[in-house]
């Protein structure tokens, strides 16, 4: 369960990161 949460959080962060990079 913990691994799943970490994977989900990491995915959200990277997805947000790509959105910020795309705006630049």
Secondary structure, 3 states (H helix, E strand, C coil): CHHHHHHHHHHHHHHHHHHHHHHC
